[in-house]
Amino acid sequence: MIFLVRSNLQKLIIGLAFLSSLISVINMLFVGSHVQKEALIKNSLEIHENYAMKLADGANSFLQNAQSELSYAADQIGKNWTNTHFQKLELQRLLQQNKNFNSLLVFDPTGKVAVTSENIIELTSQTLQSPGIQASLQTKAPLITAPYKSALNNLIIMISQPIFNYKRDYLGFIAAGIYLKENESLNKILGEHYHKDDSSTYVVDKNKHFLYHPDEKMLGEISKNTFLDGFFELGRGQKVFKNDDETEMLGGFAVIPTANWLIVSQRPVKGALRIHDGLMLTVLFKSLPVTLFLLLIIWGFAWLISNPLRQLAREAKNMKQTATVQRVQKINTWYFEANELKKAFLTGLQSVHKQVGQLKIDTRTDVLTGLNNRRALEFTLAKLTQEKTPFGLLVLDIDHFKKVNDTYGHLAGDAALKELASVLLNNVRAEDFCARLGGEEFVILLPNCPLEEARIFAKRLSLTISQHPFTTIGHLTVSCGIAAWPLHSHNTQELFRRADEMLYVAKQNGRNQVHVAS
């Protein structure tokens, strides 16, 4: 306290200003750090989910093509079952045509090898008892087996197709072996990771056997992670989890429907947040010039504040003089200067709040389209339900959008999504809310809009979209499901389920339709 009594006002103001600025910068860094961490984690989860889905689509196409080629070969062999020479030529043709198959065999109904490709000719006439062979004989249907050790001690998965004659009598089956450790095509589809960081992928079957793993020693082993069962049930998604060695991971996952395999794309949380430290240093360095400039202004205001008080102290010695009253009256501008100092501090705080506010806006906006994202949607739903404002819920999905991406490329698809977002914004009211949930799915909230008006609006919007000439790709159509709160449900999750059901009905009935929950 003695220090405070002996300090002059100018030093106290400068000290207080420095302390306030320091607290503001620390608060800015703390809040910014929290917001950026959440944004980085969310973005990383979305990236890995999308990447897992992309790999699942590629692997699914790979397996479907393999099954299709085997089906054709099985049909040809069935027509020429007694011609062993023809069967050998057919296997040779298939092995040359499809480099993804490592071996090919034809089995009779007892599991005996009738014909093989040339690279495994030593198996001819042998009766094999491997799990894949027995499963194919029992099902007499197309099959993709779990991984197992073959008769030649290779870790393989087997794709098989039954063989029938023209009378539909079961003759046996044709099997293609894919060696997990040697098949370049499958490893490239599942293992080529485009993220140049510490991300990784692995693939397991329904029994959690590793079909692909960055560590080749893990192939065929069983994962100990219990959460994989839940991944299979969900089909696709994203999650923060711990892997086998207890490392916390950010992961996305997707199921390959043809084989019921699970692809997991993951990255350590520490790796995803490593960039965060660099971002914080950038924010700190960029804020320093503004902070130093504000301190310089505050020093000037401190002198202006202390100077009138020094004049008052000087005039206090001259209280007896008649002219002192007039001189003191001239010093009464002190309050105006104090107000100016307050504005200077407010200017600095507004600058910090603006930066933090922008970070919050970025976390609630869809990067591609500029529409609101899922977080903003959840906030708006909570606000509407809390204020008991009735609203209509429209869930829109672009029809055949995958075909657009496959035909014109993802850049054209992204451009179409942006253009559709613009069409939506141009056709809604100022109080309406538009959001992109992800992919080609959009949501519109219509506050204080009766169900019938929501239906009319959706029909008009659907027509507008179908008539709009989209750049490069021409025309698009959308399917729409509608539900209303609180008419159909007070629970927003249940409300979304009702709207999704109506969207599904619209899709099933031919698309480019609007269906309203009853």
C-alpha positions in Angstrom: 0.0 0.0 0.0 2.9 2.4 0.7 4.0 1.9 -2.9 0.5 2.9 -4.2 0.5 6.0 -1.9 3.9 7.2 -3.2 3.2 6.4 -6.9 1.9 9.2 -9.1 -1.3 8.8 -11.0 0.4 8.5 -14.4 2.4 5.4 -13.3 -0.8 3.9 -11.8 -2.8 4.4 -15.0 0.0 3.0 -17.2 0.4 0.0 -14.9 -3.4 -0.6 -14.8 -3.5 -0.3 -18.6 -0.7 -2.7 -19.1 -2.4 -5.2 -16.7 -5.7 -4.9 -18.5 -4.1 -5.4 -21.9 -2.3 -8.4 -20.7 -5.5 -10.0 -19.3 -7.3 -9.2 -22.6 -4.6 -10.9 -24.6 -4.5 -13.9 -22.3 -8.3 -14.1 -22.5 -8.2 -13.8 -26.3 -5.6 -16.6 -26.5 -7.5 -18.8 -24.1 -10.8 -18.4 -25.9 -9.3 -18.6 -29.3 -7.3 -21.7 -28.3 -10.5 -23.5 -27.1 -12.5 -22.5 -30.2 -9.7 -23.5 -32.6 -9.2 -26.9 -30.9 -12.8 -27.7 -31.3 -12.8 -26.6 -34.9 -9.6 -28.7 -35.6 -11.1 -31.8 -34.0 -14.4 -31.4 -35.8 -12.7 -30.8 -39.2 -10.4 -33.8 -38.7 -13.3 -36.1 -37.8 -15.2 -35.0 -40.9 -12.2 -35.4 -43.1 -11.6 -39.0 -41.9 -15.2 -39.9 -42.2 -15.3 -38.7 -45.8 -12.1 -40.5 -46.5 -13.3 -43.8 -45.0 -16.5 -43.5 -47.1 -14.4 -42.8 -50.2 -12.2 -45.9 -49.6 -15.3 -48.0 -48.9 -16.8 -47.0 -52.2 -13.6 -47.9 -54.0 -13.3 -51.2 -52.3 -17.0 -52.0 -52.9 -16.6 -51.3 -56.6 -13.4 -53.5 -56.6 -15.3 -56.4 -55.0 -18.4 -56.0 -57.2 -16.3 -56.0 -60.4 -14.6 -59.1 -59.1 -17.9 -60.9 -58.5 -19.2 -59.8 -61.8 -16.2 -61.2 -63.7 -16.4 -64.5 -61.7 -20.1 -64.7 -62.4 -19.5 -64.5 -66.1 -16.8 -67.1 -66.0 -19.0 -69.4 -63.9 -21.7 -69.2 -66.5 -19.3 -70.1 -69.3 -17.8 -73.0 -67.4 -21.3 -74.3 -66.6 -22.1 -74.4 -70.3 -18.8 -76.4 -70.9 -18.6 -78.4 -67.7 -17.2 -81.5 -69.4 -14.6 -79.7 -71.4 -11.6 -79.4 -69.1 -9.5 -77.7 -71.7 -12.1 -75.0 -72.1 -12.1 -74.5 -68.3 -8.3 -74.1 -68.2 -8.5 -71.5 -71.0 -11.3 -69.6 -69.2 -9.2 -69.5 -66.0 -6.2 -68.3 -68.0 -8.3 -65.6 -69.7 -9.7 -64.4 -66.4 -6.3 -64.4 -64.7 -4.8 -62.3 -67.5 -7.8 -60.0 -67.7 -8.1 -59.3 -64.0 -4.7 -58.7 -62.4 -6.5 -58.5 -59.0 -6.9 -62.3 -58.7 -3.8 -64.1 -57.4 -5.2 -67.6 -58.0 -8.2 -69.3 -59.6 -9.7 -72.7 -59.0 -12.8 -74.7 -60.1 -14.3 -77.2 -57.6 -16.7 -80.0 -58.0 -19.6 -80.5 -55.6 -17.5 -82.6 -53.2 -14.8 -79.9 -52.7 -12.3 -81.5 -55.0 -10.2 -79.3 -57.2 -11.1 -79.9 -60.9 -9.1 -77.2 -62.6 -6.6 -74.5 -61.4 -4.8 -71.6 -62.8 -1.2 -72.4 -63.8 0.4 -70.8 -60.7 -1.2 -73.3 -58.3 -1.5 -76.4 -60.6 -0.1 -78.6 -57.8 -3.6 -78.3 -56.1 -5.3 -80.1 -59.0 -7.4 -83.2 -57.9 -6.9 -82.4 -54.2 -9.9 -82.2 -51.9 -9.5 -79.0 -49.8 -11.1 -78.5 -46.3 -10.4 -74.9 -45.8 -13.2 -72.7 -44.2 -13.8 -70.8 -47.4 -14.2 -74.0 -49.5 -16.7 -75.5 -47.0 -18.6 -72.2 -46.8 -19.0 -72.0 -50.6 -20.1 -75.7 -50.8 -22.7 -75.1 -48.1 -24.2 -71.8 -49.3 -24.1 -72.6 -53.0 -24.3 -68.9 -53.5 -21.9 -66.0 -54.2 -19.6 -65.6 -51.2 -16.7 -63.5 -49.9 -15.0 -65.3 -47.1 -13.2 -64.1 -44.0 -9.4 -64.3 -44.2 -7.8 -67.7 -43.7 -4.6 -69.6 -44.4 -4.8 -71.5 -47.7 -3.5 -74.9 -48.6 -0.3 -73.2 -49.8 0.0 -71.2 -46.5 -1.1 -67.9 -48.0 -3.3 -65.5 -46.0 -6.2 -65.0 -48.4 -9.8 -64.0 -48.8 -11.7 -66.0 -51.3 -14.4 -64.8 -53.7 -16.6 -67.6 -55.1 -19.5 -68.0 -57.5 -21.6 -71.2 -57.9 -21.6 -73.1 -61.2 -24.9 -74.4 -62.6 -25.8 -76.1 -65.9 -28.6 -75.0 -68.1 -31.0 -77.2 -65.9 -29.8 -75.3 -62.8 -28.1 -78.4 -61.4 -25.3 -77.5 -59.0 -22.0 -78.5 -60.5 -19.6 -76.8 -58.1 -18.1 -73.4 -57.9 -15.3 -71.2 -59.2 -13.1 -69.5 -56.6 -10.7 -66.5 -56.9 -8.1 -66.1 -54.2 -6.8 -62.7 -53.3 -3.6 -62.8 -51.2 -3.8 -60.1 -48.6 -0.1 -59.6 -48.3 0.6 -59.6 -52.0 -2.4 -58.1 -53.8 -1.2 -54.7 -55.0 -4.6 -53.5 -56.2 -6.4 -54.2 -53.0 -3.6 -52.8 -50.9 -3.6 -49.6 -53.0 -7.3 -49.1 -52.7 -7.3 -49.6 -48.9 -3.9 -48.4 -48.0 -3.0 -45.4 -50.2 -3.5 -42.5 -47.7 -3.5 -39.1 -49.3 -3.0 -37.2 -46.0 0.7 -36.5 -45.7 0.7 -36.7 -41.9 0.4 -39.4 -39.2 -3.0 -40.6 -40.4 -3.5 -44.3 -41.1 -6.2 -46.7 -42.1 -7.0 -50.3 -41.4 -9.7 -52.7 -42.5 -11.4 -55.5 -40.5 -14.1 -58.0 -41.3 -17.2 -58.8 -39.2 -15.1 -61.0 -36.9 -12.6 -58.1 -36.5 -9.8 -59.9 -38.4 -7.4 -57.4 -39.9 -7.7 -57.5 -43.7 -5.5 -54.5 -44.2 -3.1 -52.8 -41.7 -0.1 -50.5 -42.0 1.8 -53.1 -40.1 1.8 -56.3 -42.3 2.3 -58.4 -39.2 -1.2 -57.6 -38.0 -2.9 -59.1 -41.1 -5.2 -61.9 -40.0 -4.9 -61.0 -36.4 -8.0 -60.0 -34.3 -8.5 -56.5 -33.1 -9.2 -56.2 -29.3 -11.2 -52.9 -29.7 -14.8 -53.5 -28.6 -16.1 -50.3 -30.1 -15.7 -51.8 -33.6 -18.9 -53.7 -33.1 -20.7 -50.4 -32.7 -19.1 -49.1 -35.9 -20.5 -52.1 -37.9 -24.0 -51.3 -36.5 -23.8 -47.6 -37.4 -22.4 -48.2 -40.9 -20.6 -44.9 -41.2 -19.7 -42.0 -38.9 -17.0 -40.4 -36.8 -15.7 -40.8 -33.3 -13.0 -40.0 -30.8 -11.7 -43.4 -29.4 -8.6 -45.2 -28.1 -6.9 -47.7 -30.3 -5.2 -51.0 -29.2 -2.3 -49.2 -27.6 -4.5 -46.7 -25.8 -3.6 -43.8 -28.0 -6.5 -41.3 -28.3 -7.5 -41.1 -31.9 -9.8 -39.1 -34.2 -11.4 -41.5 -36.6 -14.0 -41.9 -39.3 -15.4 -45.2 -40.4 -17.5 -46.7 -43.2 -18.7 -50.2 -44.0 -18.1 -51.9 -47.3 -21.6 -53.3 -48.0 -20.6 -56.0 -50.5 -18.3 -57.8 -48.0 -19.5 -56.3 -44.7 -15.9 -55.1 -44.0 -15.2 -52.0 -41.9 -12.7 -49.3 -43.0 -11.4 -47.0 -40.2 -9.4 -43.9 -41.1 -7.7 -42.4 -38.0 -5.2 -39.9 -36.7 -3.8 -39.3 -33.2 -5.5 -36.4 -31.4 -2.0 -35.0 -30.6 -1.1 -35.0 -34.3 -4.3 -33.2 -35.3 -3.8 -30.5 -32.7 -0.1 -30.0 -33.5 -0.9 -27.2 -35.9 -2.8 -25.5 -33.0 0.4 -24.3 -31.4 1.5 -22.6 -34.6 -1.9 -20.9 -35.0 -1.7 -19.5 -31.4 1.7 -18.1 -32.0 0.5 -16.4 -35.2 -2.5 -14.9 -33.4 -0.1 -13.7 -30.6 2.4 -12.1 -33.0 -0.3 -10.4 -35.1 -2.0 -9.0 -32.0 1.2 -7.5 -30.6 1.4 -4.4 -32.8 -2.2 -3.5 -32.1 -1.5 -4.0 -28.3 1.6 -1.9 -28.4 -0.1 0.8 -30.3 -2.9 0.9 -27.8 -0.4 1.1 -24.9 1.2 4.1 -26.6 -2.2 5.8 -26.8 -2.9 4.9 -23.2 0.4 6.5 -22.1 -0.7 9.8 -23.8 -4.1 9.6 -22.1 -2.3 8.9 -18.8 -0.3 12.2 -19.2 -3.5 14.1 -20.0 -5.3 12.7 -17.0 -2.4 13.3 -14.6 -1.6 16.8 -15.9 -4.9 18.3 -14.8 -4.5 16.7 -11.3 -0.9 18.1 -11.1 -2.4 21.5 -11.9 -5.0 21.0 -9.2 -2.2 20.1 -6.7 -0.2 23.2 -7.7 -3.3 25.4 -7.4 -4.0 23.9 -4.0 -1.0 25.9 -2.7 -2.5 29.1 -3.9 -6.0 28.8 -2.3 -5.8 32.2 -0.9 -5.4 33.9 -4.2 -8.6 35.3 -5.8 -7.6 34.1 -9.3 -7.3 30.5 -8.2 -11.1 29.9 -8.6 -11.0 30.8 -12.3 -7.9 28.6 -12.9 -9.5 25.6 -11.2 -12.7 26.0 -13.3 -10.6 25.7 -16.4 -9.3 22.3 -15.3 -12.8 20.8 -15.0 -12.3 19.1 -18.5 -10.8 16.2 -16.6 -14.1 14.1 -16.9 -14.1 14.3 -20.7 -10.5 13.0 -20.8 -11.4 10.1 -18.5 -14.2 9.2 -20.9 -11.8 9.2 -23.8 -9.5 6.8 -22.0 -12.5 4.5 -21.4 -13.2 4.6 -25.2 -9.6 3.7 -25.9 -9.9 0.6 -23.7 -13.3 -0.3 -25.3 -11.7 0.0 -28.7 -9.1 -2.6 -27.6 -11.6 -4.9 -26.1 -13.9 -4.7 -29.2 -10.9 -5.6 -31.4 -10.4 -8.8 -29.3 -14.1 -9.6 -29.2 -14.3 -9.2 -33.0 -11.5 -11.8 -33.5 -13.2 -14.2 -31.1 -16.6 -13.6 -32.7 -15.2 -14.3 -36.1 -13.7 -17.6 -34.9 -17.2 -18.6 -33.5 -18.8 -17.7 -36.8 -16.4 -19.9 -38.7 -17.2 -22.8 -36.4 -21.0 -22.4 -37.2 -20.7 -22.0 -41.0 -20.4 -24.6 -43.7 -17.0 -24.0 -45.4 -18.2 -25.0 -48.9 -21.6 -23.3 -49.3 -21.5 -20.6 -46.7 -24.7 -21.9 -45.2 -25.2 -22.7 -41.6 -23.8 -26.0 -40.4 -25.0 -28.7 -38.0 -23.8 -26.7 -34.9 -25.8 -23.6 -35.9 -28.8 -25.8 -36.7 -28.7 -27.3 -33.2 -28.5 -23.8 -31.6 -31.4 -22.5 -33.7 -33.6 -25.6 -32.9 -32.9 -25.1 -29.2 -33.8 -21.4 -29.4 -37.0 -22.0 -31.4 -38.2 -24.8 -29.0 -37.2 -22.8 -25.9 -39.2 -19.8 -27.2 -42.1 -22.2 -28.2 -42.0 -20.9 -31.7 -43.7 -23.4 -34.1 -41.8 -24.1 -37.3 -41.8 -26.3 -40.3 -38.8 -28.6 -40.9 -37.8 -29.3 -44.6 -35.2 -32.0 -45.2 -33.9 -31.8 -48.8 -31.6 -34.3 -50.6 -30.3 -33.8 -54.2 -31.4 -36.7 -56.4 -28.7 -38.8 -58.0 -25.9 -36.5 -56.8 -23.4 -39.3 -56.8 -23.9 -39.6 -60.5 -23.1 -35.9 -60.8 -19.8 -36.4 -59.0 -19.0 -39.5 -61.0 -19.9 -37.8 -64.4 -18.6 -34.3 -63.9 -16.1 -34.6 -61.1 -16.1 -33.5 -57.5 -15.2 -29.9 -58.4 -18.3 -29.5 -60.5 -20.3 -31.2 -57.7 -19.0 -28.7 -55.2 -19.8 -25.8 -57.5 -23.4 -27.2 -57.9 -23.7 -27.4 -54.1 -22.7 -23.7 -53.8 -25.1 -22.7 -56.5 -27.9 -24.7 -54.9 -27.2 -22.9 -51.6 -27.6 -19.6 -53.4 -30.9 -20.7 -54.9 -32.1 -21.6 -51.4 -31.1 -18.3 -49.9 -32.8 -16.4 -52.8 -36.1 -18.2 -52.2 -36.5 -18.2 -48.4 -37.8 -15.4 -46.1 -35.5 -13.3 -44.0 -36.5 -15.1 -40.8 -36.1 -18.6 -42.4 -33.0 -20.7 -41.6 -30.9 -22.7 -44.2 -28.3 -25.2 -43.3 -26.2 -27.9 -45.0 -26.0 -31.1 -42.9 -23.2 -32.6 -45.1 -22.9 -34.2 -48.5 -26.0 -33.3 -50.6 -28.4 -33.0 -47.7 -29.9 -29.6 -46.7 -32.3 -28.4 -44.0 -34.7 -25.4 -44.0 -36.5 -24.2 -40.9 -39.7 -22.1 -41.5 -40.6 -20.3 -38.2 -44.3 -19.6 -37.7 -45.2 -21.3 -41.0 -48.3 -23.6 -41.1 -47.8 -27.1 -42.5 -49.8 -26.4 -45.6 -47.8 -23.2 -46.4 -44.6 -25.2 -45.8 -45.8 -27.8 -48.3 -46.7 -25.1 -50.9 -43.3 -23.4 -50.3 -41.5 -26.8 -50.7 -43.3 -27.5 -54.0 -42.5 -24.1 -55.4 -38.9 -24.4 -54.2 -38.6 -27.9 -55.8 -39.9 -26.5 -59.1 -37.5 -23.5 -59.0 -34.5 -25.8 -58.4 -35.6 -28.2 -61.2 -35.8 -25.3 -63.6 -32.6 -23.6 -62.6 -29.8 -24.1 -65.1 -26.8 -25.2 -63.0 -23.4 -24.3 -64.4 -21.7 -27.2 -66.2 -24.1 -30.0 -65.0 -27.4 -28.6 -66.4 -30.3 -29.4 -64.1 -30.8 -31.0 -60.7 -33.9 -32.1 -58.8 -34.4 -32.5 -55.1 -36.6 -34.8 -52.9 -38.1 -33.3 -49.8 -39.6 -34.5 -46.6 -41.6 -32.2 -44.3 -42.6 -32.3 -40.6 -43.7 -29.6 -38.2 -43.0 -28.7 -34.6 -44.8 -29.3 -32.3 -47.5 -30.8 -34.5 -45.7 -34.0 -35.2 -43.4 -34.2 -32.2 -42.1 -32.1 -29.4 -38.8 -33.9 -29.6 -36.5 -32.5 -32.4 -34.7 -35.8 -32.9 -38.1 -37.5 -33.5 -39.1 -34.6 -35.7 -36.0 -35.2 -37.9 -36.8 -38.9 -38.0 -40.3 -38.1 -39.3 -39.0 -35.7 -41.9 -36.4 -38.3 -43.0 -39.1 -40.9 -43.4 -41.0 -38.6 -45.7 -37.7 -37.9 -47.6 -37.3 -41.7 -48.0 -40.9 -42.0 -49.3 -40.2 -39.2 -51.8 -37.0 -41.1 -52.9 -38.8 -44.4 -53.2 -41.7 -42.9 -55.2 -39.5 -41.7 -58.0 -37.7 -38.6 -56.5 -38.3 -35.0 -57.4 -41.2 -35.1 -54.9 -42.4 -33.4 -51.7 -44.0 -35.6 -49.0 -45.5 -34.3 -45.7 -45.7 -36.2 -42.5 -49.3 -37.0 -41.6 
